[in-house]
Amino acid sequence: MLRKRLISCLDVRDGKLAKSIKFVNTKDIGDPVSTAKKYYDEGLDELVFYDITASSDKRDIMIDVVSNVASQVFIPFSVGGGLRTVEDCSKVLLAGAEKVNVNTAAVNNPELISEASKAFGAQCVVLSMDVRQVVGTKDIPSGYEIVINGGRTPMGLDAIAWAKQGEDLGAGELVVNSIDADGTKEGYELNLTRTIAEAVNIPVIASGGGGKPEHLYDVLTEGKADAALIASILHYGEYSIKEIKEYLIGRGIPMRMIY
């Protein structure tokens, strides 16, 4: 049985580690470089770095912060925010990232996914999806809508259809982030995660809502996710990586453990 992965997300704004609830009330909470090093030392499986205002501000990603984080961690490290072209993706990979996360730019230009996949391989291309639950319509039959620009711009695009299209275009992995659950620590959006996991044949990373180890167990089993992304419970010291992994292993979830 394949091991499940524990991933932490570093949302970065103006070079500082930040955290929001449902994509609003964003607060600066620390230094991304020292935090990345700490999580790596404690046994984290992967790290995701998002420059959360690069797309909305229409600027390039902070490549110096990417390089500084990459110099401190030796686990898979993916980066997103403000990546609009294959050249942008190349700069991030050359700065030390193993994967690129595309989100807003991919919705605006889906060919970015296929171009990046052809240039770097599908294993390097992660499609991140920010999703909000809405009343179902003809255009959004699932009741889950894609929102871009850091949760600011609804697109009238069905999340399940977009996940399938992203896979067809060459994405090697999906991050499914529930805006409704983001930062609440009340549990992942299990129906959303499961529906997408059942619709595609590539790994799905669940994001948004992890507040305790039980939530991770739920999304890795009932939600059918391949990995769980956490932020708040690590950033605020509520649980350690070791505590979370020991809990999951104790309930039969295969994990990589450092003793």
Backbone bond lengths (Angstrom), bond angles and torsions (degrees), N, CA, C in turn:
res aa  C-N    CA-C-N  psi(-1)  N-CA   C-N-CA  omega(-1)  CA-C   N-CA-C  phi
1 M - - - 1.476 - - 1.527 109.76 -
2 L 1.316 116.22 132.20 1.456 119.93 -179.36 1.525 111.04 -65.42
3 R 1.311 115.45 140.52 1.458 119.74 177.24 1.527 110.84 -70.07
4 K 1.307 114.87 140.52 1.455 120.57 173.62 1.530 108.33 -81.60
5 R 1.327 115.56 156.01 1.466 119.67 -175.68 1.525 111.84 -114.34
6 L 1.321 114.34 142.94 1.456 121.75 173.20 1.524 107.49 -106.75
7 I 1.309 115.96 120.10 1.464 122.30 -173.79 1.523 108.71 -123.36
8 S 1.314 116.92 139.85 1.458 119.40 172.79 1.518 110.30 -113.38
9 C 1.313 113.76 147.13 1.455 120.97 -179.05 1.523 109.73 -107.79
10 L 1.310 115.32 129.73 1.460 121.25 172.46 1.523 107.73 -106.55
11 D 1.318 117.02 103.55 1.459 121.26 172.30 1.523 107.49 -83.23
12 V 1.319 116.38 124.14 1.461 120.97 -175.01 1.520 110.10 -119.61
13 R 1.325 115.43 130.17 1.460 122.56 177.45 1.517 108.23 -129.74
14 D 1.332 116.74 122.44 1.472 121.80 -179.12 1.515 111.69 54.37
15 G 1.343 115.84 36.86 1.457 120.81 176.71 1.515 115.04 81.46
16 K 1.339 118.26 1.54 1.458 121.72 -178.62 1.520 110.58 -115.73
17 L 1.341 115.84 147.15 1.448 121.01 175.19 1.522 109.28 -65.63
18 A 1.334 116.96 132.75 1.461 120.92 -175.18 1.519 109.83 -133.88
19 K 1.321 116.52 160.46 1.464 121.60 176.00 1.510 109.00 -146.43
20 S 1.350 114.50 142.54 1.458 120.58 -179.95 1.523 109.12 -128.20
21 I 1.329 115.36 173.60 1.455 121.86 170.74 1.525 106.44 -124.56
22 K 1.342 115.29 120.14 1.462 121.86 -176.51 1.528 111.99 54.02
23 F 1.344 115.61 34.90 1.457 124.35 175.37 1.533 113.46 72.25
24 V 1.335 118.36 13.77 1.464 120.70 176.31 1.532 108.27 -131.30
25 N 1.342 115.11 175.26 1.468 121.37 -179.07 1.530 111.69 54.16
26 T 1.321 115.43 45.01 1.460 120.80 -178.18 1.525 110.87 -70.81
27 K 1.350 115.31 133.46 1.461 121.42 -179.53 1.515 110.13 -125.96
28 D 1.327 116.50 143.68 1.460 121.65 172.98 1.522 108.47 -78.19
29 I 1.344 116.22 129.98 1.466 118.50 -175.23 1.523 114.26 -128.58
30 G 1.339 119.03 2.70 1.455 116.98 178.41 1.504 113.72 162.91
31 D 1.333 114.34 -163.67 1.459 122.85 -177.37 1.527 109.64 -105.91
32 P 1.332 119.07 122.81 1.464 120.32 -175.89 1.519 114.16 -67.02
33 V 1.321 117.86 -31.78 1.461 120.14 -176.33 1.529 111.02 -70.44
34 S 1.325 117.29 -50.18 1.463 120.04 179.81 1.529 111.13 -66.50
35 T 1.325 117.07 -34.00 1.464 120.44 177.84 1.521 110.70 -66.49
36 A 1.322 117.52 -42.82 1.462 121.39 178.12 1.523 110.74 -59.89
37 K 1.317 116.84 -44.88 1.472 121.39 179.61 1.528 110.40 -61.85
38 K 1.307 117.76 -42.78 1.459 122.30 -179.93 1.534 110.76 -60.71
39 Y 1.326 116.79 -46.73 1.461 120.51 -178.13 1.530 111.02 -67.44
40 Y 1.309 116.75 -37.59 1.468 120.32 176.70 1.531 110.18 -61.33
41 D 1.321 116.54 -47.49 1.466 120.96 -179.90 1.528 112.21 -61.32
42 E 1.335 116.72 -29.45 1.459 121.05 -176.58 1.533 113.32 -87.45
43 G 1.351 117.71 -2.33 1.453 119.79 173.58 1.512 116.64 103.76
44 L 1.320 117.81 18.68 1.464 120.19 176.00 1.524 109.99 -61.08
45 D 1.336 117.18 145.93 1.464 121.15 -178.61 1.515 113.29 -82.84
46 E 1.316 116.53 -41.59 1.466 121.14 -179.34 1.520 109.74 -148.72
47 L 1.321 114.22 161.60 1.459 121.08 -179.92 1.518 109.44 -131.33
48 V 1.318 115.36 137.90 1.465 121.61 176.25 1.523 108.43 -120.09
49 F 1.307 116.17 131.22 1.465 123.56 -179.84 1.520 107.88 -115.52
50 Y 1.337 116.53 123.27 1.464 120.83 175.76 1.528 109.83 -120.53
51 D 1.318 116.43 122.93 1.457 121.32 168.33 1.526 105.46 -83.91
52 I 1.335 116.99 97.71 1.464 121.05 -163.07 1.532 114.77 -75.92
53 T 1.324 117.95 -11.15 1.461 118.71 179.10 1.532 112.89 -116.39
54 A 1.328 117.19 3.50 1.468 119.08 -177.99 1.525 111.67 -63.03
55 S 1.334 117.14 -43.60 1.471 119.32 -178.78 1.518 111.66 -69.48
56 S 1.339 116.53 -47.58 1.465 119.34 -177.45 1.527 111.48 -67.04
57 D 1.342 117.00 -31.99 1.469 120.96 178.19 1.524 112.63 -84.66
58 K 1.350 114.90 -5.35 1.471 121.16 -179.61 1.527 111.67 55.79
59 R 1.322 115.34 47.47 1.461 120.58 177.77 1.530 109.54 -128.68
60 D 1.331 115.50 169.42 1.457 120.23 178.38 1.531 110.53 -76.83
61 I 1.316 114.89 158.86 1.454 120.64 177.87 1.534 110.21 -67.00
62 M 1.327 116.97 153.63 1.474 121.85 179.56 1.525 108.99 -78.21
63 I 1.311 116.17 89.58 1.454 121.40 -172.01 1.521 112.14 -65.86
64 D 1.337 117.81 -28.11 1.462 119.76 179.65 1.524 111.48 -66.81
65 V 1.331 116.50 -37.67 1.467 119.66 178.12 1.523 109.21 -67.82
66 V 1.330 117.75 -40.57 1.460 121.73 176.91 1.528 110.15 -57.65
67 S 1.320 116.82 -47.79 1.458 121.61 -179.10 1.526 111.40 -62.79
68 N 1.325 116.37 -40.68 1.472 119.79 -179.52 1.526 111.50 -66.42
69 V 1.328 117.33 -40.78 1.467 120.34 177.02 1.525 110.39 -65.14
70 A 1.330 116.80 -45.26 1.468 121.01 -178.13 1.520 111.95 -60.26
71 S 1.317 117.21 -30.04 1.472 120.49 -179.84 1.521 112.42 -73.27
72 Q 1.329 116.99 -13.06 1.460 120.83 -174.75 1.532 113.76 -107.46
73 V 1.327 118.17 -12.83 1.459 120.33 -176.02 1.522 110.71 -125.60
74 F 1.318 115.52 146.98 1.458 120.87 -179.04 1.535 109.53 -130.61
75 I 1.314 113.19 48.20 1.454 123.98 173.54 1.525 106.23 -130.60
76 P 1.326 118.47 163.78 1.475 119.00 177.42 1.529 111.48 -52.34
77 F 1.312 114.91 132.05 1.467 122.59 -172.73 1.519 107.55 -134.27
78 S 1.332 116.67 116.86 1.460 120.33 179.64 1.520 110.26 -114.49
79 V 1.320 115.05 152.12 1.467 121.42 -171.07 1.520 110.39 -134.14
80 G 1.329 116.11 137.14 1.451 121.08 176.56 1.515 111.91 -143.68
81 G 1.323 114.33 164.62 1.464 120.34 -179.85 1.512 111.09 115.72
82 G 1.305 117.45 109.66 1.465 120.38 176.53 1.517 115.03 76.01
83 L 1.338 118.18 16.46 1.462 120.86 178.06 1.522 108.82 -91.41
84 R 1.330 115.89 107.06 1.462 120.45 -173.23 1.519 113.57 -110.66
85 T 1.328 117.34 -18.79 1.459 121.41 -175.84 1.520 110.11 -137.41
86 V 1.334 115.72 166.79 1.456 120.45 174.89 1.535 110.25 -60.87
87 E 1.323 116.13 -33.87 1.466 119.69 178.56 1.533 110.99 -64.93
88 D 1.330 116.70 -40.37 1.463 120.11 175.90 1.532 110.42 -60.14
89 C 1.313 115.86 -43.66 1.468 120.52 179.49 1.521 110.78 -63.25
90 S 1.318 116.08 -40.63 1.461 120.48 179.98 1.527 111.46 -61.59
91 K 1.328 117.35 -40.42 1.464 121.18 179.56 1.524 111.28 -61.39
92 V 1.331 115.92 -40.45 1.465 120.83 179.96 1.525 110.76 -66.44
93 L 1.334 116.53 -43.23 1.458 120.04 179.47 1.524 111.10 -66.08
94 L 1.311 116.19 -38.78 1.466 119.60 177.78 1.530 111.91 -68.49
95 A 1.316 116.45 -24.09 1.470 120.43 177.80 1.522 112.50 -79.91
96 G 1.345 116.71 -5.83 1.457 119.10 174.35 1.511 116.39 123.20
97 A 1.335 118.17 -4.18 1.463 120.04 178.20 1.527 110.06 -76.16
98 E 1.351 115.85 150.31 1.460 120.65 174.81 1.518 112.14 -92.79
99 K 1.341 116.70 -24.23 1.456 120.95 -176.87 1.523 109.54 -138.70
100 V 1.330 115.73 157.65 1.456 121.35 173.12 1.520 108.98 -116.16
101 N 1.320 116.34 139.25 1.459 122.94 175.09 1.524 108.44 -104.03
102 V 1.304 116.55 121.61 1.467 120.08 176.10 1.523 108.18 -112.81
103 N 1.319 115.72 142.41 1.456 120.04 -174.96 1.526 109.17 -141.74
104 T 1.328 117.47 -90.35 1.464 121.68 -177.47 1.526 112.13 -56.34
105 A 1.324 117.01 -48.47 1.467 119.95 -177.02 1.521 111.52 -63.74
106 A 1.342 117.13 -32.32 1.459 120.10 179.94 1.527 111.25 -70.78
107 V 1.327 117.06 -35.82 1.465 119.85 176.15 1.529 109.77 -65.48
108 N 1.317 116.04 -42.69 1.464 120.57 179.95 1.518 112.61 -71.43
109 N 1.329 116.75 -29.32 1.457 122.01 -178.58 1.528 108.97 -144.04
110 P 1.339 117.26 83.26 1.468 120.48 -176.17 1.525 114.40 -56.44
111 E 1.324 117.60 -26.23 1.460 120.02 -179.59 1.528 112.10 -64.72
112 L 1.334 117.13 -15.98 1.463 119.55 176.10 1.532 110.15 -59.18
113 I 1.331 116.44 -36.66 1.469 120.11 -179.70 1.522 110.09 -63.15
114 S 1.320 116.80 -50.37 1.475 119.78 -177.97 1.521 111.60 -67.39
115 E 1.324 117.32 -37.16 1.462 120.14 179.08 1.527 110.94 -64.91
116 A 1.331 116.61 -43.95 1.465 120.26 179.32 1.523 111.05 -68.04
117 S 1.334 116.28 -38.12 1.460 119.88 179.48 1.523 111.10 -64.12
118 K 1.322 116.43 -41.55 1.464 120.15 178.22 1.527 111.37 -67.58
119 A 1.326 116.55 -35.45 1.462 120.22 -176.57 1.529 112.37 -75.91
120 F 1.341 116.91 -38.49 1.461 119.85 -170.73 1.523 114.66 -121.24
121 G 1.331 117.04 -10.99 1.449 121.52 -175.83 1.515 111.12 98.08
122 A 1.326 116.21 144.71 1.463 120.84 -176.86 1.519 112.02 -59.84
123 Q 1.336 117.06 -30.93 1.462 120.09 -177.93 1.528 112.39 -64.28
124 C 1.322 117.13 -16.57 1.468 121.34 -179.44 1.526 112.64 -94.12
125 V 1.328 117.82 -8.84 1.462 120.33 -170.33 1.530 110.45 -111.57
126 V 1.324 115.37 116.37 1.459 122.19 178.72 1.522 108.48 -112.13
127 L 1.323 116.06 126.86 1.459 120.33 175.42 1.521 108.02 -94.13
128 S 1.323 116.59 114.22 1.460 121.82 176.10 1.522 109.02 -93.36
129 M 1.330 115.19 135.97 1.460 121.15 -177.06 1.519 109.29 -126.88
130 D 1.323 116.87 120.53 1.460 121.68 172.60 1.522 107.21 -95.62
131 V 1.335 115.88 121.22 1.464 120.76 -168.07 1.522 110.63 -126.69
132 R 1.326 115.14 136.56 1.472 121.40 177.02 1.531 108.63 -124.79
133 Q 1.339 116.08 138.11 1.457 119.83 177.75 1.524 109.83 -76.46
134 V 1.339 115.36 135.04 1.465 122.07 -178.92 1.528 108.73 -137.40
135 V 1.299 116.14 173.99 1.460 120.42 172.26 1.523 108.36 -70.68
136 G 1.316 116.59 129.72 1.454 119.98 -178.41 1.519 112.83 -61.96
137 T 1.327 115.36 141.59 1.464 122.46 177.50 1.524 108.66 -135.34
138 K 1.326 115.81 -179.77 1.462 119.87 176.77 1.522 110.90 -59.93
139 D 1.337 116.92 -40.16 1.468 120.93 -178.73 1.524 112.07 -80.40
140 I 1.343 116.52 -23.19 1.461 120.44 -178.45 1.532 108.29 -128.27
141 P 1.324 116.93 68.49 1.468 119.70 -174.19 1.524 114.34 -64.74
142 S 1.334 117.47 -27.07 1.464 119.74 -178.63 1.526 112.54 -75.67
143 G 1.347 116.35 -19.14 1.458 119.78 -173.78 1.511 113.28 81.43
144 Y 1.327 116.53 12.86 1.464 121.69 177.11 1.526 108.93 -124.34
145 E 1.329 116.14 120.53 1.466 121.80 -173.98 1.520 111.64 -110.47
146 I 1.316 115.54 141.50 1.466 121.92 173.63 1.528 109.47 -77.01
147 V 1.335 115.83 133.94 1.462 123.13 177.07 1.520 107.64 -125.94
148 I 1.320 117.69 136.96 1.465 121.16 -177.55 1.523 111.05 -118.62
149 N 1.336 115.11 -175.83 1.468 122.55 -179.88 1.529 111.62 55.97
150 G 1.352 114.70 48.93 1.459 119.07 176.82 1.512 113.76 63.71
151 G 1.326 116.29 37.58 1.458 120.78 177.74 1.509 114.77 83.51
152 R 1.324 117.65 11.48 1.462 121.34 -174.95 1.522 114.30 -94.61
153 T 1.359 117.18 -26.71 1.453 119.61 -169.15 1.522 112.10 -126.31
154 P 1.339 118.51 103.69 1.468 120.65 175.56 1.519 110.00 -70.44
155 M 1.338 116.42 143.24 1.460 120.09 -170.87 1.529 114.62 -112.21
156 G 1.327 118.22 -3.50 1.450 118.70 -176.96 1.518 112.45 64.11
157 L 1.324 116.88 26.38 1.463 123.76 -175.88 1.524 108.99 -114.69
158 D 1.310 116.72 127.73 1.459 121.25 -178.96 1.530 110.60 -71.04
159 A 1.323 116.46 130.85 1.461 121.17 -174.88 1.523 112.54 -66.00
160 I 1.325 117.84 -37.09 1.462 119.94 -178.96 1.529 110.16 -68.51
161 A 1.316 115.68 -42.78 1.465 119.76 178.14 1.526 110.80 -63.09
162 W 1.331 116.72 -39.06 1.464 120.85 -179.35 1.532 110.74 -68.61
163 A 1.326 117.04 -37.70 1.467 120.21 177.49 1.527 110.33 -61.14
164 K 1.316 116.50 -45.48 1.467 120.65 179.16 1.525 111.02 -63.40
165 Q 1.335 116.18 -43.00 1.463 119.79 179.92 1.522 110.38 -64.24
166 G 1.341 116.75 -40.71 1.454 120.32 178.73 1.516 112.17 -60.12
167 E 1.333 116.26 -41.83 1.468 119.77 176.76 1.526 110.35 -63.58
168 D 1.327 117.41 -45.27 1.463 121.20 -179.56 1.528 111.73 -61.25
169 L 1.324 116.70 -32.87 1.466 120.91 -178.56 1.527 112.83 -78.83
170 G 1.338 116.88 -14.39 1.465 118.47 175.25 1.507 116.60 121.03
171 A 1.330 118.71 8.14 1.464 119.54 174.52 1.525 109.19 -65.84
172 G 1.324 116.79 140.26 1.450 120.60 -179.36 1.511 113.76 -97.02
173 E 1.331 116.42 -7.29 1.460 120.92 -175.19 1.527 108.38 -163.69
174 L 1.339 116.52 153.25 1.452 121.52 177.62 1.524 110.15 -122.74
175 V 1.328 116.36 137.37 1.459 121.48 165.91 1.522 106.34 -106.53
176 V 1.334 116.05 119.67 1.462 121.25 -178.35 1.518 108.01 -107.84
177 N 1.321 115.68 104.36 1.459 121.14 -175.73 1.525 110.10 -106.39
178 S 1.315 116.18 116.28 1.466 121.22 177.62 1.523 109.42 -82.70
179 I 1.318 116.17 115.00 1.461 120.35 177.02 1.522 110.38 -63.56
180 D 1.314 117.12 -36.38 1.464 121.37 -178.05 1.526 111.92 -65.05
181 A 1.329 116.81 -31.54 1.468 120.62 -178.43 1.518 112.68 -96.12
182 D 1.323 117.93 -15.25 1.462 122.76 -172.72 1.525 112.42 -52.30
183 G 1.334 115.75 123.67 1.460 121.38 174.26 1.510 115.48 72.98
184 T 1.333 118.20 -0.90 1.465 119.87 -176.60 1.524 112.30 -79.19
185 K 1.330 116.56 -25.99 1.472 123.07 -176.30 1.521 112.13 60.64
186 E 1.341 116.30 27.99 1.466 121.62 -179.00 1.526 112.49 -106.50
187 G 1.317 117.06 6.47 1.454 120.85 179.68 1.518 112.53 114.55
188 Y 1.318 115.56 152.61 1.458 121.42 179.97 1.534 111.02 -72.33
189 E 1.296 116.23 161.58 1.460 122.42 175.56 1.533 106.69 -82.90
190 L 1.325 116.14 89.27 1.460 121.41 -170.11 1.522 112.62 -65.17
191 N 1.307 117.26 -40.63 1.463 119.26 -178.23 1.522 111.19 -64.10
192 L 1.317 116.70 -43.85 1.465 121.24 177.91 1.523 110.68 -59.61
193 T 1.334 116.62 -50.76 1.462 120.77 -177.29 1.519 111.04 -61.86
194 R 1.323 116.68 -46.67 1.464 121.07 -178.61 1.534 111.00 -63.87
195 T 1.318 117.39 -42.66 1.464 120.50 -178.27 1.520 111.03 -61.88
196 I 1.322 116.94 -41.58 1.463 119.54 178.78 1.525 110.64 -71.77
197 A 1.331 117.60 -41.88 1.469 120.38 179.63 1.521 111.50 -59.32
198 E 1.322 116.58 -35.39 1.462 120.57 179.60 1.526 112.52 -78.29
199 A 1.331 116.39 -16.43 1.471 120.38 -176.46 1.521 112.97 -92.06
200 V 1.346 117.60 -16.26 1.462 120.90 -175.63 1.528 110.26 -125.67
201 N 1.326 114.76 169.57 1.470 121.20 -179.57 1.519 112.04 -118.15
202 I 1.316 116.66 20.68 1.465 121.95 176.90 1.518 108.58 -118.45
203 P 1.346 118.20 160.53 1.461 120.63 -177.94 1.522 112.52 -60.18
204 V 1.336 114.95 142.82 1.457 122.48 178.13 1.518 109.28 -118.48
205 I 1.328 115.77 127.46 1.458 122.67 176.76 1.521 107.96 -103.63
206 A 1.318 116.74 121.80 1.465 121.57 179.32 1.519 109.71 -84.17
207 S 1.321 116.25 135.73 1.460 120.91 -177.88 1.522 110.34 -140.74
208 G 1.336 115.00 139.43 1.461 120.47 175.94 1.506 113.29 102.97
209 G 1.338 116.73 107.30 1.453 120.42 171.21 1.506 117.00 112.44
210 G 1.350 118.59 -6.60 1.457 120.43 -178.86 1.524 111.42 -65.27
211 G 1.341 117.31 116.48 1.453 120.61 -178.35 1.509 114.70 -121.71
212 K 1.336 116.71 -16.59 1.457 121.47 178.59 1.524 108.13 -158.44
213 P 1.343 117.59 162.07 1.468 119.54 -176.04 1.519 114.03 -56.14
214 E 1.327 117.51 -32.21 1.464 119.80 178.52 1.523 111.96 -59.48
215 H 1.319 116.53 -35.03 1.463 120.01 178.82 1.531 111.13 -64.29
216 L 1.331 116.02 -39.04 1.463 119.64 178.66 1.518 110.47 -66.55
217 Y 1.318 116.82 -41.85 1.462 120.40 176.99 1.531 110.23 -58.02
218 D 1.312 116.38 -45.55 1.466 120.90 -178.61 1.523 111.72 -60.00
219 V 1.331 117.01 -45.06 1.468 118.98 -175.09 1.530 111.81 -75.85
220 L 1.337 117.40 -27.13 1.460 120.73 177.89 1.526 112.53 -79.46
221 T 1.315 116.36 -18.01 1.465 120.70 179.16 1.526 109.74 -108.60
222 E 1.314 116.82 -76.34 1.464 120.87 -178.96 1.526 111.89 -61.29
223 G 1.339 116.98 -38.19 1.457 120.65 -178.99 1.517 114.40 -80.51
224 K 1.346 116.95 -10.18 1.468 124.24 176.22 1.532 113.62 60.65
225 A 1.332 116.73 25.75 1.465 120.15 177.88 1.528 110.54 -77.15
226 D 1.320 115.72 151.21 1.463 121.56 175.76 1.514 111.63 -87.63
227 A 1.318 116.49 -20.00 1.456 121.62 -179.63 1.517 108.91 -154.73
228 A 1.328 115.48 154.32 1.466 121.17 177.58 1.515 109.01 -119.27
229 L 1.305 114.92 130.81 1.457 121.15 178.92 1.527 109.01 -100.91
230 I 1.335 116.04 131.99 1.463 121.24 -179.86 1.527 109.58 -128.59
231 A 1.322 114.50 156.05 1.464 119.89 178.40 1.517 110.35 -142.45
232 S 1.322 116.84 -72.19 1.468 121.23 -171.74 1.516 113.52 -53.85
233 I 1.346 117.87 -45.80 1.466 119.23 -173.94 1.522 112.52 -67.15
234 L 1.347 116.50 -24.07 1.462 119.27 172.61 1.520 111.10 -84.76
235 H 1.326 116.23 -46.79 1.462 120.27 -175.44 1.524 112.32 -58.70
236 Y 1.337 116.32 -35.86 1.464 120.41 -177.81 1.525 112.95 -97.21
237 G 1.343 116.44 8.95 1.454 121.00 173.41 1.514 115.34 69.79
238 E 1.323 117.68 23.84 1.469 120.06 -177.49 1.525 111.72 -76.15
239 Y 1.327 116.75 -32.75 1.460 122.32 175.41 1.519 107.88 -141.46
240 S 1.337 115.72 150.62 1.460 119.95 173.78 1.524 109.11 -95.29
241 I 1.320 115.76 162.25 1.458 120.56 177.25 1.530 109.83 -60.42
242 K 1.319 117.06 -41.03 1.464 120.81 179.26 1.526 111.43 -61.77
243 E 1.318 117.33 -44.41 1.466 120.69 179.91 1.526 111.43 -61.30
244 I 1.329 116.08 -42.99 1.459 120.15 -179.15 1.524 110.79 -64.93
245 K 1.332 116.52 -46.21 1.463 119.57 -178.04 1.526 111.26 -67.22
246 E 1.317 117.56 -39.83 1.463 119.64 178.96 1.524 110.87 -62.69
247 Y 1.319 116.87 -38.86 1.465 120.39 177.28 1.525 110.35 -62.62
248 L 1.337 116.78 -47.71 1.459 120.47 -177.03 1.526 111.59 -65.93
249 I 1.318 117.10 -42.11 1.462 120.77 177.70 1.530 109.95 -62.12
250 G 1.327 116.20 -40.33 1.450 120.83 179.04 1.521 113.33 -62.42
251 R 1.323 116.48 -22.96 1.471 120.77 178.68 1.529 111.61 -102.60
252 G 1.336 115.92 15.12 1.452 119.95 171.93 1.506 116.39 90.63
253 I 1.335 117.64 10.04 1.467 120.46 177.64 1.528 108.74 -87.83
254 P 1.332 118.60 122.54 1.476 120.41 179.09 1.528 110.60 -71.00
255 M 1.322 116.09 123.63 1.461 122.18 -179.15 1.522 109.20 -136.47
256 R 1.333 116.72 155.63 1.463 121.82 170.03 1.519 107.61 -80.36
257 M 1.333 116.79 128.00 1.473 120.38 -176.93 1.518 109.77 -123.67
258 I 1.332 115.92 137.95 1.461 122.03 174.08 1.520 107.65 -107.43
259 Y 1.346 116.55 122.78 1.470 120.37 -179.03 1.521 110.67 -105.29
